[in-house]
């Protein structure tokens, strides 16, 4: 009889160690998942900031190109006018 109680006590002791081990493993996994999540949130913020910066730069580039194209078109018109004036002077 005495051996049966000892066996139950040892099994309960192992059972408690197993539960403590499982709890510790879950805690460690939770810690690393939380740390990884915070790292991912920081990366998402950085990516969003980069996307906003790129969008602003793209808008600036479009404005610069549109003004450059307008200036080029104005220069073409000026050159045509000058060419027409030179041609008229040659005829005269």
C-alpha positions, 0 to 999 in steps of 0.5 A: 500500500505504501508503494502505491501512494509513493507512485501517485505522489511521484507521478503528480510531481512529474505532472507538475513539472510538465505543467511548469515546463509547458507554462514556461515554454508558452511564456517564452514563445509569447515574449518572442512573438511580442518582440517580433510584433513590435519589430514588425510594427516599427517596420510598417511605420518606416515603410509608410513613411518611405511611401509618403516621402516617395509620393511627395517626391513623385509629385515634385518631379511631375511638377518640375517636368511639367514646368520644364516641358512648358519652358521647352515648348515656349522655347520652340515657339520662340525659335519658330518666330526667330526662324520666320523673322530670319526668313523674312529678312532674307527675302527682303 
